[in-house]
């Protein structure tokens, strides 16, 4: 009788494995591709912020009122994005502000959520002088 019981139990583990392994592989692929998407979003935001900060280094100190040299600021931000290797747009949002938008496209490691991931990051850098009290000259 013991022999018959052992024969009936054979193969029961392989059914569980056949169901669970594909499900676990699917979850793994979703996690890897999802983390790649988050990484691209973070990279786009960081590039936009750094390009906007670089644009703020173009401060015009020759005039009595401190402001941004808009031509130099746009060129500085565009040069930063070009050196980083990503396309972007730079616009002057006012006498003290620069807005940068950059698009990052990268291939996904597994491709379950699509072959590529694209994210656009936007940042606004505003020149602040005397920010301890909130007063800007």
CORFEN-V733881 format. One line per field, one symbol per residue. ss: DSSP state (H for helix, E for strand, - for the rest). phi: phi as a letter, one per 40 degrees, with the letter a starting at -180 (. if undefined). psi: psi as a letter, one per 20 degrees, with the letter a starting at -180 (. if undefined). Layout:
BEGIN
ss = ???
phi = ???
psi = ???
END
This chain:
BEGIN
ss = -HHHHHHHH--HHHHHHHHHHHHHHHHHHHHHHHHHHHHHHHHHHHHHHHHHHHH---EE------EE-HHHHHHHHHHHHHHH---EEEEEEE--EEEEEEEEEEE--------EEEEEEEEEEE-----------
phi = .cccccccccgcccccccccccccccccccccccccccccccccccccccccccccccccccccccacccccccccccccccccgbcabbbccicbbbbbbbbbbacccbgcchcbbbbbbbbbbbcbbgccbgcbc
psi = hhghghhhipihhhgghhghghghhgggghgghhhhghhgghggggggghhhhhhiimpojhrhpprpohghggggghhghghhkqqrppqpjaijqppppqpppqqqghjhjrhqppqpqpqpppppplihiipp.
END
